[in-house]
Amino acid sequence: MENFPVIDLSPYLDDPSNPELQKLCSEVSRTLKETGALLIRDPRCSAEDNDRFLDMMEKYFEQPPEFKRLQERPHLHYQCDVSVGVLFWDLDVCCAACAFSALCQFNYPIPSLKQNSIAFHVGVTPEGVEVPRSLVDEEMQKKLKAMPPQNQPTTPRGPDPKWRYMWRIGPRPSDTRFKELNAEPVIPDGFPEWKETMDSWGSKMISAIEVVAEMAAIGFGLPKDAFTSLMKQGPHLLAPTGSDLRRHGEEGTVFAGYHYDLNFLTIHGRSRFPGLSIWLRNGEKIEWLTAGDCIAGMHEVVVTKRTLEAIRLASEQNRSLWRVSSTLFAHIASDAVLKPLGHFAESPLASKYPPMFAGEYVEKELAVINLKGNATS
């Protein structure tokens, strides 16, 4: 990511009405259009905020599997990843936006649910459950084989060997065509700081995404709230992952197989261990809103030589060897309609993106990998 410009959100936060910010907003939209990724700095998110979150999640993931499974809710159905997003990256508060996806939910499939009910997972998902799309999508596999060998992603050997914790961020609609299961949040015993830490960090990340979405809309020549108005009461999820580098610290181990995110924007806080790689320009959701002008980024998380060096250093310093990703999936509201916005509706490609509810789009995407459960009326 060395060649990526870092977008400092400070000038926009200080005075979003300043006409001189048009150039900065154009830089945001241009970078997303050309790469599907973005590095940002948000002064409202401190390194201390990120460390506090990582410290708590490391402590949690270090607990025995039998303890963590107490927070498992398999009857509420598992979900995974696919999106366009913003990632926190590197020093202080740098973020990398990894994909401007289509608009609403997660990834991997499942046959359609009865009564258009979308089940959102809460609590912990054990390792070996999330399946990378590249493992089951034959069309994607063909595209990967056509890539130059040096650009091909690492081939996963099975489900991802990582744990994930799902935590809802923000309000949900009381009336919707796509009813989520109204499960209570799952809070592990022995973590009195859990709710405040999760809510605080999740809210900061959503706030950063909303600013990026506003700036991107302005840069694309759309109203400032073109994207954020569709995000209101979306099923946003703070979904940190935990990967045990003691057990799975060999070079080439795939923690998150090659995929795109299904939601609107994904944001990652800085991780203490390298391993995230992105492929520029490919994906779904924002693609829908911009008639293909801006598409999502593909990405994977793999143990690399840089990861091994970070493992060595952490071992010497007696620090945790759990790799925690500070991941948040920001969604378009399920009842919002996906369609090319503003002048993008005049694009010759607009007909490829017929109007559909974001929740409907998600159901179709979920039907690819079989992670959706069978809901009953």
C-alpha positions as CSV (number, residue, x, y, z in Angstrom):
1,M,0.0,0.0,0.0
2,E,3.1,2.2,-0.1
3,N,1.9,4.0,-3.3
4,F,-1.5,4.8,-2.0
5,P,-2.2,8.4,-0.9
6,V,-3.5,8.7,2.7
7,I,-6.7,10.7,2.8
8,D,-6.8,12.9,5.9
9,L,-10.4,13.4,6.9
10,S,-9.6,16.4,9.1
11,P,-10.3,19.2,6.6
12,Y,-13.7,17.8,5.8
13,L,-14.5,17.3,9.4
14,D,-13.5,20.9,10.2
15,D,-15.7,22.4,7.4
16,P,-17.6,20.1,5.1
17,S,-19.1,23.1,3.3
18,N,-15.7,24.4,2.2
19,P,-15.8,24.5,-1.6
20,E,-12.1,24.0,-1.7
21,L,-12.7,20.4,-0.5
22,Q,-14.0,19.4,-3.9
23,K,-10.5,18.4,-4.9
24,L,-10.1,16.2,-1.9
25,C,-13.5,14.6,-2.5
26,S,-12.6,14.0,-6.1
27,E,-9.4,12.2,-4.9
28,V,-11.5,9.9,-2.7
29,S,-13.9,9.0,-5.6
30,R,-11.0,8.7,-8.1
31,T,-9.0,6.4,-5.9
32,L,-12.1,4.2,-5.2
33,K,-12.9,4.1,-8.9
34,E,-9.4,3.2,-10.0
35,T,-8.4,0.8,-7.2
36,G,-11.5,-0.2,-5.1
37,A,-9.4,0.7,-1.9
38,L,-8.6,3.7,0.2
39,L,-6.3,4.7,3.0
40,I,-7.7,7.2,5.4
41,R,-6.7,9.0,8.6
42,D,-9.5,10.0,11.0
43,P,-8.4,12.2,14.0
44,R,-11.4,11.0,16.0
45,C,-10.0,7.5,16.1
46,S,-6.8,7.3,18.1
47,A,-4.2,4.5,18.3
48,E,-5.2,4.2,21.9
49,D,-8.8,3.4,20.9
50,N,-7.5,0.7,18.5
51,D,-5.2,-0.8,21.1
52,R,-7.9,-0.9,23.7
53,F,-10.1,-2.9,21.3
54,L,-7.3,-5.2,20.2
55,D,-6.2,-5.9,23.8
56,M,-9.7,-7.0,24.8
57,M,-10.2,-9.1,21.7
58,E,-6.8,-10.8,22.2
59,K,-7.8,-11.6,25.8
60,Y,-11.0,-13.1,24.5
61,F,-9.6,-15.2,21.7
62,E,-6.9,-16.5,24.0
63,Q,-9.6,-18.2,26.1
64,P,-10.1,-22.0,25.7
65,P,-12.3,-23.1,22.9
66,E,-14.9,-24.5,25.3
67,F,-15.2,-21.0,26.9
68,K,-15.6,-19.3,23.5
69,R,-18.2,-21.8,22.4
70,L,-20.5,-20.6,25.2
71,Q,-21.0,-17.5,23.0
72,E,-21.8,-19.6,19.9
73,R,-25.3,-19.3,18.6
74,P,-25.4,-21.7,15.6
75,H,-29.2,-21.7,15.6
76,L,-29.1,-18.1,14.5
77,H,-27.1,-19.0,11.4
78,Y,-23.6,-18.2,10.4
79,Q,-22.4,-15.6,7.9
80,C,-19.1,-14.5,6.4
81,D,-17.5,-11.8,4.3
82,V,-17.5,-10.2,0.8
83,S,-17.5,-6.1,0.3
84,V,-16.0,-2.8,-0.8
85,G,-14.5,-1.1,2.0
86,V,-12.4,1.1,4.0
87,L,-9.6,-0.4,6.1
88,F,-7.7,1.1,9.0
89,W,-4.1,0.5,8.0
90,D,-0.7,1.1,9.4
91,L,0.3,4.0,11.7
92,D,-2.1,5.7,14.1
93,V,-5.4,6.0,12.3
94,C,-4.7,5.1,8.8
95,C,-7.4,3.1,7.1
96,A,-7.5,1.2,3.9
97,A,-10.8,1.0,2.1
98,C,-10.9,-2.4,0.7
99,A,-13.7,-2.4,-1.8
100,F,-16.7,-0.3,-2.5
101,S,-19.0,-3.3,-2.7
102,A,-22.5,-3.3,-3.8
103,L,-24.6,-2.4,-0.9
104,C,-25.9,-4.6,1.7
105,Q,-24.9,-7.8,3.4
106,F,-22.4,-10.4,3.8
107,N,-21.2,-13.2,1.8
108,Y,-21.7,-16.7,1.1
109,P,-24.8,-18.4,0.2
110,I,-27.7,-20.1,1.1
111,P,-31.0,-21.0,-0.5
112,S,-33.7,-18.3,0.0
113,L,-35.4,-18.0,3.3
114,K,-39.1,-18.3,3.9
115,Q,-40.9,-14.9,4.1
116,N,-37.8,-13.1,3.0
117,S,-36.2,-13.4,6.4
118,I,-32.5,-12.7,6.6
119,A,-30.8,-14.2,9.6
120,F,-27.9,-12.2,11.1
121,H,-25.4,-14.1,13.3
122,V,-24.5,-12.8,16.7
123,G,-21.8,-14.1,19.1
124,V,-18.8,-16.2,18.0
125,T,-18.2,-18.2,14.9
126,P,-15.6,-20.9,15.5
127,E,-12.7,-21.6,13.2
128,G,-13.4,-23.9,10.3
129,V,-16.9,-22.5,9.6
130,E,-16.4,-19.6,7.2
131,V,-15.8,-20.8,3.7
132,P,-13.9,-18.6,1.2
133,R,-15.8,-18.0,-1.9
134,S,-12.9,-19.0,-4.1
135,L,-13.2,-22.5,-2.7
136,V,-16.8,-23.0,-3.9
137,D,-17.3,-20.5,-6.8
138,E,-16.3,-22.3,-10.1
139,E,-16.6,-19.1,-12.1
140,M,-14.2,-17.3,-9.7
141,Q,-11.9,-20.3,-9.8
142,K,-11.7,-20.0,-13.6
143,K,-10.8,-16.3,-13.4
144,L,-8.1,-17.0,-10.8
145,K,-6.5,-19.6,-13.1
146,A,-6.5,-17.0,-15.9
147,M,-4.4,-14.6,-13.8
148,P,-0.6,-14.4,-14.3
149,P,0.9,-16.8,-11.8
150,Q,2.6,-14.0,-9.8
151,N,-0.8,-12.3,-9.3
152,Q,-2.8,-15.4,-8.3
153,P,-4.0,-15.6,-4.7
154,T,-3.0,-18.4,-2.3
155,T,-5.2,-21.4,-2.8
156,P,-7.1,-22.3,0.4
157,R,-7.2,-25.9,1.4
158,G,-10.5,-25.7,3.2
159,P,-12.6,-23.4,5.5
160,D,-10.9,-20.5,7.1
161,P,-9.0,-21.4,10.3
162,K,-10.1,-18.2,12.1
163,W,-12.6,-17.3,14.8
164,R,-15.0,-14.4,14.4
165,Y,-17.2,-12.4,16.8
166,M,-20.3,-10.7,15.5
167,W,-21.6,-7.6,17.3
168,R,-24.4,-5.3,16.0
169,I,-23.7,-1.6,15.7
170,G,-26.5,0.9,15.5
171,P,-30.3,0.7,15.4
172,R,-32.4,-1.6,13.2
173,P,-35.7,-0.8,11.5
174,S,-38.9,-1.8,13.4
175,D,-40.7,-2.5,10.1
176,T,-38.8,-4.3,7.3
177,R,-39.4,-6.8,4.5
178,F,-36.3,-8.6,5.6
179,K,-36.7,-9.3,9.2
180,E,-33.5,-10.1,11.2
181,L,-33.7,-12.5,14.1
182,N,-34.0,-10.2,17.1
183,A,-31.4,-12.0,19.1
184,E,-30.0,-10.4,22.2
185,P,-26.3,-9.4,22.0
186,V,-24.0,-12.0,23.4
187,I,-21.6,-10.8,26.1
188,P,-18.9,-13.2,27.4
189,D,-18.6,-13.6,31.2
190,G,-15.6,-12.0,32.8
191,F,-15.5,-9.1,30.3
192,P,-17.3,-6.2,32.1
193,E,-15.8,-3.7,29.6
194,W,-17.1,-5.7,26.6
195,K,-20.3,-3.7,25.6
196,E,-18.7,-0.3,26.0
197,T,-15.6,-1.2,24.1
198,M,-17.4,-2.8,21.3
199,D,-20.0,0.0,20.9
200,S,-17.4,2.7,21.2
201,W,-15.0,1.3,18.6
202,G,-17.8,0.3,16.3
203,S,-19.4,3.7,16.4
204,K,-16.1,5.4,15.6
205,M,-15.6,3.1,12.6
206,I,-19.1,3.7,11.3
207,S,-18.5,7.5,11.7
208,A,-15.3,7.2,9.6
209,I,-17.2,5.3,6.9
210,E,-20.0,7.8,6.8
211,V,-17.5,10.6,6.1
212,V,-15.8,8.6,3.4
213,A,-19.2,7.8,1.9
214,E,-20.1,11.6,1.9
215,M,-16.8,12.6,0.3
216,A,-17.1,9.8,-2.3
217,A,-20.6,10.9,-3.2
218,I,-19.5,14.5,-3.7
219,G,-16.5,13.3,-5.7
220,F,-18.8,11.3,-7.9
221,G,-21.0,14.3,-8.6
222,L,-23.9,13.1,-6.4
223,P,-25.7,14.7,-3.5
224,K,-23.7,14.6,-0.3
225,D,-26.1,12.1,1.3
226,A,-26.5,9.9,-1.7
227,F,-24.9,6.9,0.0
228,T,-25.3,7.8,3.7
229,S,-29.1,8.2,3.4
230,L,-29.2,4.6,2.2
231,M,-27.1,3.4,5.1
232,K,-29.5,4.6,7.9
233,Q,-30.5,1.6,10.0
234,G,-28.5,-0.7,7.9
235,P,-27.4,-4.1,9.5
236,H,-23.9,-2.9,10.4
237,L,-21.7,-5.5,12.1
238,L,-18.5,-5.2,14.1
239,A,-16.9,-8.5,13.2
240,P,-13.4,-8.9,14.5
241,T,-11.5,-12.1,13.6
242,G,-9.0,-14.0,15.7
243,S,-6.3,-16.2,14.2
244,D,-4.1,-18.4,16.4
245,L,-0.5,-17.9,15.1
246,R,0.9,-20.5,17.5
247,R,-1.2,-23.2,15.8
248,H,-1.5,-21.7,12.3
249,G,1.7,-19.5,12.0
250,E,3.3,-21.3,9.0
251,E,4.0,-19.2,5.9
252,G,1.2,-19.6,3.3
253,T,-1.5,-20.4,5.8
254,V,-4.8,-18.8,4.5
255,F,-6.8,-17.2,7.3
256,A,-9.3,-15.5,4.9
257,G,-9.4,-16.9,1.4
258,Y,-9.7,-14.7,-1.7
259,H,-13.0,-12.9,-1.7
260,Y,-14.9,-9.7,-2.0
261,D,-17.2,-8.3,0.7
262,L,-21.0,-8.3,0.1
263,N,-21.7,-5.2,2.1
264,F,-21.3,-1.5,1.1
265,L,-18.0,-0.6,2.8
266,T,-15.7,-2.6,5.0
267,I,-13.3,-0.8,7.4
268,H,-10.4,-2.4,9.2
269,G,-8.5,-1.0,12.1
270,R,-4.7,-1.5,12.2
271,S,-3.7,-5.1,13.0
272,R,-0.6,-6.0,15.0
273,F,0.3,-8.7,12.4
274,P,0.6,-8.1,8.6
275,G,-1.1,-10.5,6.2
276,L,-3.8,-8.6,4.3
277,S,-3.4,-8.4,0.5
278,I,-5.8,-6.8,-1.9
279,W,-6.4,-7.0,-5.6
280,L,-7.4,-3.7,-7.2
281,R,-10.6,-3.1,-9.1
282,N,-13.0,-6.0,-8.9
283,G,-16.3,-6.5,-7.1
284,E,-20.0,-5.8,-6.6
285,K,-22.1,-3.3,-4.6
286,I,-21.0,0.2,-5.1
287,E,-20.9,-1.1,-8.6
288,W,-24.7,-1.2,-8.5
289,L,-25.0,2.4,-7.4
290,T,-22.5,3.7,-9.9
291,A,-23.5,1.5,-12.9
292,G,-20.2,-0.3,-12.8
293,D,-18.1,2.9,-12.6
294,C,-16.8,1.9,-9.1
295,I,-16.4,-1.8,-8.2
296,A,-15.1,-3.7,-5.2
297,G,-11.7,-5.0,-4.3
298,M,-10.8,-8.6,-3.8
299,H,-8.7,-9.5,-0.8
300,E,-7.2,-12.3,1.3
301,V,-5.4,-12.7,4.6
302,V,-2.3,-15.0,4.5
303,V,0.7,-15.6,6.7
304,T,3.6,-14.0,4.9
305,K,7.3,-13.4,5.7
306,R,6.3,-10.1,7.2
307,T,3.8,-11.9,9.4
308,L,6.6,-14.3,10.5
309,E,8.8,-11.4,11.5
310,A,5.9,-9.9,13.5
311,I,5.4,-13.3,15.2
312,R,9.1,-13.4,16.1
313,L,9.0,-9.9,17.6
314,A,5.8,-10.6,19.5
315,S,7.3,-13.8,20.9
316,E,10.4,-11.9,22.1
317,Q,8.3,-9.3,23.8
318,N,6.0,-11.9,25.3
319,R,2.9,-10.5,23.5
320,S,-0.2,-12.3,22.3
321,L,0.2,-14.4,19.2
322,W,-3.5,-14.1,18.2
323,R,-3.9,-12.0,15.1
324,V,-7.0,-9.8,15.6
325,S,-8.6,-8.0,12.7
326,S,-10.6,-4.9,13.6
327,T,-13.2,-5.4,11.0
328,L,-16.6,-3.6,10.6
329,F,-19.1,-4.3,7.8
330,A,-21.2,-1.2,6.9
331,H,-24.4,-2.0,5.0
332,I,-27.1,-0.4,3.0
333,A,-30.5,-0.8,4.7
334,S,-32.1,-4.0,3.6
335,D,-35.3,-2.2,2.4
336,A,-33.3,0.4,0.4
337,V,-33.4,0.0,-3.4
338,L,-30.2,-0.7,-5.2
339,K,-30.1,1.2,-8.6
340,P,-27.7,3.5,-10.4
341,L,-27.8,6.9,-8.7
342,G,-28.0,10.4,-10.3
343,H,-26.1,10.7,-13.5
344,F,-25.0,7.1,-13.3
345,A,-28.6,6.2,-14.3
346,E,-27.7,7.6,-17.8
347,S,-24.8,5.3,-18.2
348,P,-25.0,2.9,-21.2
349,L,-24.3,0.1,-18.6
350,A,-27.2,1.1,-16.3
351,S,-29.5,-1.5,-17.7
352,K,-27.2,-4.2,-16.2
353,Y,-28.2,-2.9,-12.8
354,P,-32.0,-3.2,-12.5
355,P,-33.6,-1.9,-9.3
356,M,-33.8,-4.4,-6.4
357,F,-34.0,-4.3,-2.7
358,A,-30.6,-4.5,-1.0
359,G,-32.0,-7.4,1.1
360,E,-32.9,-9.2,-2.1
361,Y,-29.4,-8.6,-3.5
362,V,-28.0,-10.1,-0.4
363,E,-30.2,-13.2,-0.5
364,K,-29.0,-13.9,-4.1
365,E,-25.4,-13.5,-3.0
366,L,-25.9,-15.7,0.0
367,A,-27.3,-18.4,-2.2
368,V,-23.8,-18.9,-3.6
369,I,-22.1,-20.5,-0.6
370,N,-24.7,-22.0,1.6
371,L,-24.4,-20.2,4.9
372,K,-28.0,-19.1,5.2
373,G,-30.2,-21.2,7.4
374,N,-33.7,-22.4,6.9
375,A,-36.0,-19.9,8.7
376,T,-39.5,-20.8,9.5
377,S,-42.5,-18.6,9.6
